[in-house]
Amino acid sequence: MHKRIMKKWSSVFAELLLLLVKSVYYIGESIYYMFVPLLEKSLVDDIVLITGTGHGIGKCLAMQFADLCAKMVCVDINAQSNAETTKEINSKWKGKAIAYTCDVSTLEKVRKLGEKVKSEVGTVTILVNNAGIMPCKPLEAHDEITIKKIFDINVFAYFWMLDTFFPEMKAMNKGHLVVLSSMAGIIGLKNLVPYCASKFAVRG
């Protein structure tokens, strides 16, 4: 019994010591980068494709990437709101953004999107999977169709986009892949059970 307690406390002490060492290291690193900031990557030659750019986070990301001089490929199922996003970007940066309407939950449509983007814009070098839906209601109020739709858009669409655009990046040995999760993928929320599960899957 005594040995078990000693072993437990030794383990706790070792973890606290490791935490202390890491804390000192990261605080020192942060202070260093305050005075010697890292150089930001230039996005001038990059083509950035973001899904779900019609509103919300996707629209904000598109605006920010455009400000960094990247060529924007804006993808959304809602043609009207997506066109408004690209219009807003192009009013500031002429010819920076192109809008594409696509239901990214369908592999065949994503394949067609990939061919179109490749021929009309070029090879995507930064892919941001952002599109998602978040029906908010108790678990028992969700039906089979809604749950499937959440996973089709929030999870499977990410696979279809990766499957379509990643091979070109791999061939060039250049590119970045971004997938958006959520705090809902870490903690469970009673009115967002299928959504939480889908975002947990994205984290995986």
C-alpha positions as CSV (number, residue, x, y, z in Angstrom):
1,M,0.0,0.0,0.0
2,H,2.8,2.4,1.0
3,K,4.7,1.6,-2.3
4,R,1.6,2.3,-4.3
5,I,1.1,5.7,-2.7
6,M,4.8,6.6,-3.2
7,K,4.6,5.5,-6.9
8,K,1.4,7.7,-7.4
9,W,3.1,10.7,-5.8
10,S,6.3,10.2,-7.8
11,S,4.2,10.2,-11.0
12,V,2.4,13.4,-10.0
13,F,5.7,15.1,-9.1
14,A,7.2,14.0,-12.5
15,E,4.2,15.4,-14.4
16,L,4.4,18.7,-12.4
17,L,8.1,19.0,-13.1
18,L,7.5,18.4,-16.8
19,L,4.7,21.0,-16.8
20,L,7.1,23.5,-15.1
21,V,9.9,22.9,-17.7
22,K,7.5,23.2,-20.6
23,S,5.9,26.4,-19.2
24,V,9.3,28.0,-18.7
25,Y,10.3,27.0,-22.3
26,Y,7.1,28.3,-24.0
27,I,7.1,31.5,-21.9
28,G,10.8,32.1,-23.0
29,E,9.9,31.3,-26.6
30,S,7.0,33.8,-26.5
31,I,9.2,36.5,-25.1
32,Y,11.8,35.9,-27.8
33,Y,9.2,36.1,-30.6
34,M,8.0,39.4,-29.2
35,F,11.3,40.9,-30.1
36,V,12.2,38.7,-33.1
37,P,8.9,38.0,-34.8
38,L,8.6,35.1,-37.3
39,L,8.4,36.0,-40.9
40,E,4.9,35.5,-42.3
41,K,4.5,33.2,-45.3
42,S,3.8,35.1,-48.5
43,L,0.5,34.0,-50.2
44,V,1.0,36.0,-53.4
45,D,1.4,32.9,-55.5
46,D,-1.1,30.8,-53.7
47,I,-4.6,29.7,-54.8
48,V,-6.8,29.4,-51.8
49,L,-10.1,27.4,-52.0
50,I,-12.5,27.8,-49.1
51,T,-15.8,26.0,-48.8
52,G,-18.8,27.7,-47.2
53,T,-17.8,31.3,-48.2
54,G,-21.4,32.5,-48.5
55,H,-21.5,33.7,-44.9
56,G,-20.0,33.4,-41.5
57,I,-16.5,32.1,-40.8
58,G,-16.0,31.1,-44.5
59,K,-16.7,34.6,-45.7
60,C,-14.4,36.2,-43.0
61,L,-11.6,33.8,-44.0
62,A,-12.0,34.6,-47.7
63,M,-11.7,38.3,-46.9
64,Q,-8.6,37.8,-44.8
65,F,-6.9,35.5,-47.3
66,A,-7.6,38.1,-50.1
67,D,-6.1,40.8,-47.9
68,L,-2.9,38.7,-47.9
69,C,-2.9,38.8,-51.7
70,A,-3.9,35.2,-52.3
71,K,-6.1,34.2,-55.3
72,M,-9.5,33.2,-53.9
73,V,-11.7,30.3,-55.0
74,C,-15.0,30.8,-53.1
75,V,-17.2,27.7,-52.9
76,D,-20.8,27.6,-51.5
77,I,-24.0,25.9,-52.3
78,N,-25.8,29.3,-52.1
79,A,-24.9,31.0,-55.3
80,Q,-26.4,34.4,-54.4
81,S,-24.6,34.8,-51.0
82,N,-21.4,33.4,-52.5
83,A,-21.5,36.0,-55.3
84,E,-21.9,38.7,-52.8
85,T,-18.8,37.6,-51.0
86,T,-16.7,37.6,-54.2
87,K,-18.2,40.9,-55.2
88,E,-17.1,42.4,-51.9
89,I,-13.6,41.0,-52.3
90,N,-13.3,42.1,-55.9
91,S,-14.4,45.6,-55.0
92,K,-11.3,45.9,-52.9
93,W,-9.0,43.6,-54.9
94,K,-10.0,43.5,-58.5
95,G,-10.1,40.0,-60.0
96,K,-8.9,38.3,-56.7
97,A,-12.0,36.1,-56.2
98,I,-13.9,33.7,-58.3
99,A,-17.2,32.1,-57.1
100,Y,-18.2,28.5,-57.7
101,T,-21.5,26.9,-56.7
102,C,-21.2,23.3,-55.5
103,D,-22.9,20.9,-53.1
104,V,-19.7,19.6,-51.5
105,S,-21.5,16.7,-49.9
106,T,-21.6,14.9,-53.2
107,L,-18.4,13.3,-54.5
108,E,-19.3,13.6,-58.2
109,K,-20.0,17.3,-57.9
110,V,-16.8,17.9,-56.0
111,R,-14.9,16.0,-58.8
112,K,-16.5,18.4,-61.4
113,L,-15.6,21.4,-59.3
114,G,-12.0,20.2,-59.1
115,E,-11.7,19.9,-62.9
116,K,-13.3,23.3,-63.4
117,V,-11.1,25.1,-60.9
118,K,-8.0,23.4,-62.3
119,S,-8.8,24.5,-65.9
120,E,-10.1,28.0,-65.1
121,V,-7.9,29.1,-62.1
122,G,-5.0,26.7,-61.6
123,T,-3.8,24.2,-58.9
124,V,-5.2,24.9,-55.4
125,T,-2.3,25.2,-52.9
126,I,-4.4,26.0,-49.8
127,L,-7.6,24.1,-49.1
128,V,-9.8,25.2,-46.3
129,N,-12.7,22.9,-45.4
130,N,-15.1,25.1,-43.6
131,A,-18.6,24.3,-44.9
132,G,-20.9,23.0,-42.3
133,I,-24.5,23.0,-40.9
134,M,-25.6,23.1,-37.3
135,P,-29.2,22.3,-36.6
136,C,-29.9,23.1,-33.0
137,K,-32.6,20.9,-31.4
138,P,-32.9,18.1,-28.8
139,L,-31.5,14.7,-29.9
140,E,-35.0,13.1,-30.1
141,A,-36.1,15.9,-32.5
142,H,-33.4,15.0,-35.0
143,D,-34.6,12.7,-37.8
144,E,-32.5,10.3,-39.9
145,I,-32.4,12.6,-42.9
146,T,-31.1,15.6,-40.8
147,I,-28.4,13.5,-39.0
148,K,-27.2,12.0,-42.4
149,K,-27.1,15.5,-43.9
150,I,-25.0,16.8,-41.0
151,F,-22.4,14.1,-41.5
152,D,-22.5,14.4,-45.3
153,I,-21.6,18.1,-45.1
154,N,-19.6,18.3,-41.9
155,V,-17.5,15.2,-42.3
156,F,-17.8,13.3,-45.7
157,A,-17.5,16.5,-47.8
158,Y,-14.1,17.1,-46.2
159,F,-13.0,13.7,-47.4
160,W,-14.3,14.4,-51.0
161,M,-12.5,17.7,-51.1
162,L,-9.2,16.2,-49.8
163,D,-9.5,13.3,-52.3
164,T,-10.0,15.8,-55.1
165,F,-7.5,18.5,-54.3
166,F,-4.8,16.8,-52.2
167,P,-3.1,14.7,-55.0
168,E,-2.1,17.8,-56.9
169,M,-0.5,19.3,-53.8
170,K,1.3,16.1,-53.1
171,A,2.6,15.9,-56.7
172,M,4.0,19.5,-56.4
173,N,5.2,18.9,-52.8
174,K,3.5,22.1,-51.9
175,G,0.3,23.1,-50.1
176,H,-1.7,23.4,-46.9
177,L,-4.8,21.5,-45.7
178,V,-7.1,23.1,-43.2
179,V,-10.2,21.5,-41.6
180,L,-12.4,23.5,-39.2
181,S,-13.6,21.8,-36.1
182,S,-15.2,23.4,-33.0
183,M,-15.3,23.4,-29.3
184,A,-18.4,21.3,-29.9
185,G,-15.9,18.6,-31.1
186,I,-14.4,18.6,-27.6
187,I,-17.4,19.0,-25.3
188,G,-21.0,17.6,-25.7
189,L,-24.0,19.9,-25.9
190,K,-27.5,18.6,-25.4
191,N,-29.1,20.4,-28.4
192,L,-26.1,19.7,-30.8
193,V,-25.5,16.0,-30.3
194,P,-25.1,15.0,-34.0
195,Y,-23.1,18.3,-34.7
196,C,-20.8,17.6,-31.8
197,A,-20.2,14.0,-33.1
198,S,-19.5,15.4,-36.6
199,K,-16.9,17.9,-35.2
200,F,-15.3,15.2,-33.0
201,A,-14.9,13.2,-36.3
202,V,-13.2,16.2,-37.9
203,R,-10.8,16.4,-35.0
204,G,-10.0,12.7,-35.6
